[in-house]
Amino acid sequence: MSKNLKNIGVVSLLTVVSRVLGLLRDQLSAAIFGASLLNSAFITAFNLPNLFRRLLGEGSLTAAFLPTLQEELHKHGRPGAFALLNKVVSWLAAVTGGLVVVAMVLFGHSRLVGGQEDKWYLAADLTVILFPYLLFVCVAAAFNATLNVFEHFTEPALSPIWLNLSMILTLGGAGLHWARTPLGEIHWLCVGVLIGGFLQMAVPAAVLINEGWRPRFDFVLSPRVNEIAQLMAPGLFGTAVYQINVYVSRLLAFSLNDSAATLLFYANRLMEFPIGVFAIAVSTVVYPLLARHAVAARFDDMAADFRKGMRLILLINVPAAAGLALLSVPIVRLLYQRGAFTGADTRVMALLLALFAIGMPFFSVVNLTVRAFYSVKDTATPMKIGALDLLVNLGLSLVLMRWLGAAGLVLASTTAIVVQTLLLKRALTRRIPEMRFAPLLPSLAKILLATALMSVVVGAGWFALGRVVGGRTADVLAVTGLIPLAGATYAGLLWWLKIEGREELAALVAARFGGKNRTASR
């Protein structure tokens, strides 16, 4: 487990870098464009290639490809794995390339559909520019999945860094210096997306070539390719249900007013920060391990590693959710309120962030639970539960947005993810009895108790800062002082409560920072 913790630490560290760069990217765009129609149109346009990216790349393809590639590597070594990669990449490039051409033609003729508001035509025009990103990032997903199977986690974790750096440089550099209008600045931001997407594909490809892969087109429909296609079919629908869920919510936000889509997007990005930093890192490292246990039918070992991963996810994301909810106002005000981003925008976004935070631990649990199903090549169960989740979210969204606006959309998605979590856990236990949740209950009780006591400290501290200091100084002290204090309080309480797995965490810290205990941790 110490090796897995080390890999989680590497992925988490690089994800922190990526998320910080993503935050800088969002701060830059918020300062330049604010919660404007132009910004909302860009976000809405970028959502569509991202929707297909998650469907064809990081969603059903990775879920079907990774365990199949694991089997191929186990039986035929790297030559067999590389041959399978060539077949998958060939078909993936052909399918996504065709989608890109069709989408660009359709959205390029959007004005043939008359009678729409100008903002919808603007979003369609930006979609034409952004859609080629889909081809780059879907092929990159296949490369990254292969690297994960080979236990190379650093290069895939670098992938979003290239995108964020490209967008920052094109908007903050070329956009501000050479663009003469806000629309011109948005166009430079689109160029950054395309450059970043190319780098996301090219860098892992270079690493694989160094590992011995020789790229070539291969459209032979081997049994392995057919198996991946068959696994993708229900998985594609299941992933589509969730991603369409997200996309519909953002379209509804775009239809509400000029700012709702932007504020919803930024709040969701802040909520995803701790998820991306730790929960996704845990899932990325644990998933190949689960698939390996499943191939060998070692379900007791699979359950043990699944629970260790789940404990680590809850350990971080439960207190992070409480902290985000309690300090949503100073966090948003300090990070975003400058330039074109106003105090009114801050108030709305802080509320959305607090509501998003409630569902954050559930999002994290769902991510790992779905991967447990995929490890045993069960893509149908998550699909069925995802379909129900779509209905719950859509129905609640249409009702709640009438009275609560964007906040109603967040409440609907939060309710839906809670329902999805409960149904997935119940189904997983039925599918694999060893995966029962009961052994995690003592850890969860300690996490909730420590989080509650930490929340008292955070709430009292923020109240005192508002009364004694106030203003921007209070915001700075809340983020730089209260958050570290809360973390120290929480960690001390968990250690005092003797949380399960603390020795493994201590060994990881000693190995990374102490050096002398590195051997003992192995």
C-alpha positions in Angstrom: 0.0 0.0 0.0 2.9 2.4 0.6 3.8 2.3 -3.1 0.2 3.2 -3.9 0.2 6.0 -1.4 3.4 7.3 -3.0 1.7 7.2 -6.4 -1.3 9.0 -5.0 1.0 11.6 -3.5 2.6 12.2 -6.9 -0.7 12.5 -8.7 -2.1 14.7 -6.0 0.9 17.0 -6.1 0.7 17.4 -9.8 -3.0 17.8 -9.6 -2.5 20.6 -7.1 -0.3 22.4 -9.6 -2.9 21.8 -12.3 -5.7 23.1 -10.1 -3.8 26.2 -9.1 -3.1 26.9 -12.7 -6.8 26.3 -13.5 -7.7 28.7 -10.7 -5.3 31.3 -12.2 -6.9 30.8 -15.6 -10.3 31.3 -14.1 -9.2 34.4 -12.2 -7.7 35.9 -15.3 -10.9 35.3 -17.4 -13.1 36.5 -14.6 -11.1 39.7 -14.2 -11.2 40.4 -18.0 -14.7 39.3 -18.8 -16.5 39.1 -15.4 -19.8 37.2 -15.4 -20.6 38.6 -18.8 -22.5 37.1 -21.7 -19.3 36.7 -23.7 -17.8 34.6 -20.9 -20.9 32.5 -20.5 -21.0 31.9 -24.2 -17.4 30.6 -24.2 -18.1 28.4 -21.2 -21.2 27.0 -22.9 -19.4 26.4 -26.2 -16.4 24.7 -24.4 -18.9 22.4 -22.5 -19.9 20.6 -25.7 -16.5 19.2 -26.8 -15.9 18.5 -23.1 -19.1 16.5 -23.0 -17.9 14.3 -25.9 -14.5 14.1 -24.4 -15.9 12.6 -21.2 -18.1 10.3 -23.3 -15.6 8.9 -25.7 -12.3 9.6 -24.0 -12.1 9.7 -20.2 -15.5 8.0 -19.7 -16.6 4.8 -21.3 -13.5 4.2 -23.4 -11.1 4.4 -20.4 -13.5 2.3 -18.4 -13.6 -0.4 -21.1 -10.1 -0.1 -22.3 -8.1 -0.2 -19.1 -9.2 -3.6 -17.7 -9.0 -5.1 -21.2 -5.5 -3.7 -21.7 -4.6 -5.0 -18.3 -5.6 -8.5 -19.4 -3.7 -8.2 -22.7 -0.5 -7.0 -20.9 -0.9 -9.9 -18.5 -1.2 -12.5 -21.3 1.0 -11.2 -24.1 3.2 -8.6 -22.5 4.0 -5.1 -23.9 4.0 -6.1 -27.6 0.3 -7.3 -27.3 -0.6 -4.2 -25.3 1.0 -1.8 -27.9 -0.8 -3.7 -30.7 -4.1 -3.2 -28.9 -3.3 0.5 -28.3 -2.8 1.0 -32.1 -6.1 -0.5 -32.9 -8.0 1.5 -30.3 -6.3 4.8 -31.2 -7.0 4.2 -34.9 -10.7 3.7 -34.4 -10.9 6.5 -31.9 -9.2 9.0 -34.2 -11.5 8.0 -37.0 -14.7 8.3 -34.9 -13.8 11.6 -33.2 -12.4 13.1 -36.4 -15.8 12.4 -38.1 -17.6 13.9 -35.1 -15.5 17.1 -35.3 -16.2 17.6 -39.0 -20.0 17.0 -38.6 -20.2 19.3 -35.5 -18.2 22.1 -37.2 -20.5 22.0 -40.3 -23.7 22.0 -38.2 -22.7 24.8 -35.8 -21.2 26.8 -38.6 -24.7 27.0 -40.2 -26.5 27.8 -36.9 -28.1 30.9 -38.3 -30.2 28.8 -40.6 -32.3 28.2 -37.4 -33.9 31.6 -37.1 -35.7 33.3 -34.3 -33.0 32.7 -31.6 -31.4 35.1 -29.2 -28.0 36.4 -30.4 -26.2 34.7 -27.5 -27.1 31.3 -28.8 -25.5 32.1 -32.2 -22.4 33.4 -30.4 -22.1 30.2 -28.5 -22.5 28.2 -31.7 -19.7 30.3 -33.4 -17.3 29.6 -30.6 -18.2 25.9 -30.6 -17.0 25.7 -34.2 -13.6 27.0 -33.2 -13.3 24.8 -30.1 -14.6 21.4 -31.3 -11.3 20.1 -32.8 -10.1 19.9 -29.1 -12.2 16.8 -28.9 -9.9 14.8 -31.3 -6.7 15.7 -29.4 -8.1 15.0 -25.9 -9.8 11.7 -26.7 -6.7 10.2 -28.2 -4.8 11.5 -25.2 -7.2 9.6 -22.9 -6.2 6.3 -24.6 -2.5 7.2 -24.2 -2.9 8.1 -20.5 -4.9 4.9 -19.7 -2.0 2.9 -21.2 0.5 4.8 -19.1 -1.6 4.1 -16.0 -1.6 0.4 -16.7 2.2 0.6 -17.1 2.2 2.4 -13.7 3.3 5.7 -15.1 1.1 8.2 -13.3 3.2 11.3 -13.6 2.7 12.0 -17.3 -1.1 11.6 -17.3 -1.3 13.8 -14.2 0.6 16.5 -16.2 -2.1 16.5 -18.9 -4.4 19.3 -17.6 -1.3 21.4 -16.8 -0.6 21.8 -20.5 -4.1 23.0 -21.2 -4.2 25.5 -18.3 -0.7 26.9 -19.2 -1.7 27.4 -22.9 -5.0 29.2 -22.0 -3.2 31.5 -19.5 -0.5 32.4 -22.0 -2.8 33.0 -25.0 -5.3 35.1 -23.0 -2.9 36.9 -20.7 -0.2 37.3 -23.3 -1.4 37.4 -27.0 -5.0 38.1 -26.2 -4.4 41.2 -24.0 -1.6 42.5 -26.3 -2.9 41.9 -29.8 -6.7 41.5 -29.5 -8.6 44.8 -30.1 -12.0 43.7 -28.9 -13.4 41.4 -26.1 -14.5 39.0 -28.8 -10.9 38.9 -30.1 -9.7 38.1 -26.6 -12.1 35.2 -26.5 -10.8 34.0 -29.8 -7.3 33.9 -28.4 -8.6 31.9 -25.4 -10.0 29.4 -27.9 -6.6 29.2 -29.6 -5.1 28.3 -26.2 -7.6 25.5 -25.8 -6.5 24.0 -29.1 -2.8 24.3 -28.4 -3.3 22.8 -24.9 -5.3 19.9 -26.4 -2.5 19.1 -28.9 0.1 19.1 -26.0 -2.2 16.8 -24.0 -2.0 14.3 -26.8 1.6 14.8 -27.9 3.4 14.5 -24.5 2.1 11.0 -23.4 2.5 9.8 -27.0 6.2 10.7 -26.7 6.5 8.9 -23.4 4.9 5.7 -24.9 7.3 5.9 -27.9 10.2 6.0 -25.5 8.7 2.9 -23.8 8.8 1.0 -27.1 5.4 1.8 -28.7 5.5 2.3 -32.5 2.4 4.1 -33.7 0.6 2.9 -36.8 -2.9 2.8 -38.2 -4.6 -0.6 -37.6 -8.3 -1.0 -38.2 -8.4 -4.8 -37.7 -11.4 -5.7 -35.5 -9.7 -8.2 -33.2 -11.6 -10.0 -30.4 -10.1 -7.5 -27.9 -11.4 -4.5 -29.9 -14.8 -6.1 -30.1 -14.7 -6.7 -26.4 -13.9 -3.1 -25.7 -16.7 -2.0 -28.1 -19.2 -4.2 -26.3 -18.1 -2.9 -22.9 -18.3 0.6 -24.2 -21.9 0.4 -25.4 -23.7 0.4 -22.0 -20.9 2.3 -20.5 -21.2 5.0 -23.2 -24.9 5.4 -22.4 -24.2 5.4 -18.7 -21.5 8.1 -19.0 -23.7 10.0 -21.5 -26.5 10.1 -18.9 -24.3 11.7 -16.3 -22.6 14.1 -18.8 -25.8 15.1 -20.5 -27.1 15.7 -17.0 -24.3 18.2 -16.4 -24.6 19.7 -19.8 -28.3 20.3 -19.6 -27.9 22.0 -16.2 -25.4 24.4 -17.8 -27.6 25.0 -20.8 -30.5 25.8 -18.4 -28.1 28.2 -16.6 -27.2 29.9 -19.9 -30.9 30.3 -20.6 -31.6 31.9 -17.2 -29.5 35.1 -17.6 -26.2 36.4 -18.9 -24.2 35.6 -15.8 -25.6 32.3 -14.4 -23.6 30.0 -16.6 -20.3 31.7 -15.7 -21.0 31.7 -11.9 -22.2 28.1 -11.9 -19.1 27.1 -13.8 -16.7 28.9 -11.5 -18.4 27.6 -8.4 -18.3 24.1 -9.7 -14.6 24.5 -10.5 -13.9 25.5 -6.9 -15.9 22.6 -5.6 -13.9 20.2 -7.9 -10.5 21.5 -6.5 -10.3 19.1 -3.5 -12.0 16.4 -5.6 -9.4 16.7 -8.3 -6.5 17.1 -5.9 -7.2 14.0 -3.9 -10.3 12.0 -4.8 -9.5 11.7 -8.5 -5.8 11.0 -7.6 -6.9 8.1 -5.4 -9.3 6.7 -8.0 -6.6 7.0 -10.7 -4.1 5.0 -8.7 -6.6 2.5 -7.2 -8.5 1.7 -10.4 -5.7 -0.4 -12.1 -5.2 -2.2 -8.8 -8.9 -3.1 -8.6 -8.9 -4.2 -12.2 -5.8 -6.4 -11.5 -7.5 -8.0 -8.5 -10.7 -8.5 -10.5 -8.8 -10.3 -13.3 -7.4 -12.7 -10.8 -10.8 -13.1 -8.9 -9.2 -11.9 -5.7 -12.3 -10.1 -4.4 -11.2 -10.0 -0.8 -8.1 -8.1 -1.8 -10.1 -5.9 -4.2 -12.5 -5.0 -1.3 -9.6 -4.2 1.0 -8.0 -1.8 -1.5 -11.3 -0.3 -2.4 -12.0 0.5 1.3 -8.6 2.0 1.8 -9.1 4.2 -1.2 -12.6 5.2 0.0 -11.3 6.0 3.5 -8.7 8.3 2.0 -11.3 10.0 -0.1 -13.7 10.6 2.8 -10.8 11.6 5.0 -10.1 14.6 2.8 -13.3 15.5 1.1 -15.7 15.6 4.1 -13.8 18.3 6.0 -13.0 20.1 2.7 -16.7 20.3 2.0 -17.5 21.8 5.4 -14.7 24.3 5.0 -15.8 25.4 1.6 -19.4 25.9 2.7 -18.4 27.9 5.9 -15.8 30.1 4.1 -17.5 30.4 0.7 -17.8 34.2 0.9 -14.2 35.1 1.8 -12.9 32.5 -0.6 -14.9 33.8 -3.6 -14.3 37.4 -2.7 -10.5 37.0 -2.3 -10.0 34.8 -5.4 -12.4 36.4 -7.9 -13.7 39.9 -6.9 -11.5 42.2 -9.1 -11.7 43.8 -12.5 -15.0 43.1 -14.1 -16.1 40.6 -11.4 -18.4 42.5 -9.0 -19.6 42.2 -5.4 -23.0 41.1 -6.6 -21.3 38.3 -8.6 -19.5 37.3 -5.4 -22.7 37.0 -3.4 -24.4 34.8 -5.9 -21.3 32.6 -6.5 -20.6 32.1 -2.8 -24.1 30.7 -2.3 -23.7 28.3 -5.3 -20.3 27.2 -3.9 -21.8 26.4 -0.5 -24.6 24.4 -2.1 -22.1 22.5 -4.3 -20.0 21.7 -1.3 -22.8 19.7 0.3 -22.6 17.2 -2.6 -18.8 17.1 -2.8 -18.1 14.0 -0.8 -20.8 12.2 -2.7 -19.3 13.1 -6.0 -16.0 11.6 -4.8 -17.6 8.4 -3.6 -19.4 7.9 -6.9 -16.2 8.3 -8.9 -14.5 5.4 -7.1 -17.6 3.2 -6.8 -18.3 3.4 -10.6 -14.7 2.3 -11.2 -15.2 -0.7 -9.0 -18.1 -1.8 -11.3 -15.9 -1.2 -14.3 -13.1 -3.3 -12.8 -15.4 -6.4 -13.0 -16.6 -5.2 -16.5 -20.0 -4.3 -15.2 -20.9 -1.2 -17.1 -24.7 -1.8 -17.3 -25.4 -1.2 -13.6 -23.9 2.3 -13.5 -25.8 3.0 -16.7 -29.2 2.2 -15.2 -28.6 4.1 -12.0 -27.2 7.0 -14.1 -30.4 7.1 -16.1 -32.5 7.4 -12.9 -30.1 10.1 -11.8 -30.7 12.1 -15.0 -34.5 12.0 -14.4 -34.1 13.1 -10.8 -31.8 16.0 -11.7 -33.8 17.2 -14.8 -37.1 17.0 -13.0 -35.9 18.9 -9.9 -34.0 21.4 -12.1 -37.0 22.4 -14.1 -39.0 22.9 -10.9 -36.4 24.6 -8.6 -34.9 27.0 -11.2 -38.3 28.8 -11.4 -38.1 29.9 -7.8 -34.4 29.7 -6.9 -32.6 30.4 -10.2 -29.1 29.0 -10.5 -29.2 27.9 -6.8 -32.1 25.6 -7.7 -29.9 23.9 -10.4 -27.2 23.2 -7.8 -29.7 21.8 -5.3 -31.2 19.5 -8.0 -27.7 18.2 -9.0 -26.7 17.7 -5.3 -29.9 15.8 -4.5 -29.4 13.6 -7.6 -25.8 12.7 -6.7 -26.9 11.7 -3.2 -29.5 9.4 -4.6 -26.9 8.0 -7.1 -24.4 7.3 -4.3 -26.9 5.3 -2.2 -28.1 3.3 -5.2 -24.6 2.5 -6.4 -23.4 1.4 -3.0 -26.4 -0.9 -2.6 -25.9 -2.4 -6.1 -22.1 -2.9 -5.6 -22.7 -4.8 -2.4 -25.2 -7.1 -4.2 -22.8 -7.6 -7.1 -19.7 -8.2 -4.9 -20.7 -9.0 -1.3 -17.1 -8.5 -0.1 -17.5 -4.8 -1.0 -19.9 -4.0 1.9 -19.6 -0.5 3.4 -20.0 -1.6 7.1 -16.2 -1.9 7.8 -15.9 1.8 6.9 -18.5 3.0 9.4 -16.1 3.4 12.4 -13.8 5.5 10.2 -16.7 7.6 8.9 -17.9 8.2 12.5 -14.5 9.6 13.5 -14.3 11.7 10.3 -17.7 13.2 11.0 -16.9 13.9 14.6 -13.6 15.6 13.8 -15.2 17.6 11.0 -18.0 18.8 13.3 -15.5 20.0 15.9 -13.3 21.6 13.2 -16.4 23.4 11.8 -17.0 25.0 15.2 -13.5 26.4 15.1 -13.9 27.7 11.6 -17.3 29.2 12.2 -16.3 30.9 15.4 -13.1 32.2 13.8 -14.9 33.6 10.7 -17.5 35.3 13.0 -14.7 36.9 15.1 -12.7 38.1 12.0 -15.9 39.7 10.6 -16.5 41.5 13.9 -12.9 42.6 14.8 -11.2 43.1 11.4 -13.7 43.0 8.5 -13.1 43.8 4.8 -10.4 42.3 2.6 -8.1 41.8 5.6 -10.6 39.4 7.2 -10.8 37.5 3.9 -7.0 37.1 3.7 -6.8 36.0 7.3 -9.7 33.5 6.8 -8.0 31.9 3.8 -4.4 32.0 5.0 -5.0 31.6 8.7 -8.3 29.8 9.4 -7.8 27.1 6.7 -4.4 26.0 8.0 -5.8 26.2 11.6 -8.8 24.1 10.6 -6.5 21.5 8.9 -4.3 21.2 12.0 -7.3 20.9 14.3 -8.8 18.2 12.1 -5.6 16.3 11.8 -5.0 16.4 15.5 -8.5 15.2 16.3 -8.2 12.3 13.9 -4.9 11.3 15.3 -6.3 11.5 18.8 -9.3 9.4 17.7 -6.9 6.8 16.2 -8.3 6.9 12.7 -7.8 3.7 10.8 -4.9 3.8 8.3 -3.0 6.6 10.1 0.2 4.5 10.2 0.2 4.3 6.4 -0.2 8.1 6.1 2.6 8.6 8.6 4.8 6.3 6.7 4.0 8.2 3.5 4.9 11.5 5.1 8.1 10.1 6.6 9.1 8.6 3.2 8.5 11.9 1.3 9.9 14.3 3.8 12.0 12.5 6.3 14.1 10.3 4.0 15.4 8.1 6.8 12.2 6.1 7.2 11.9 5.5 3.4 13.0 1.9 3.7 10.9 1.1 6.7 7.7 2.2 4.9 8.1 -0.4 2.2 
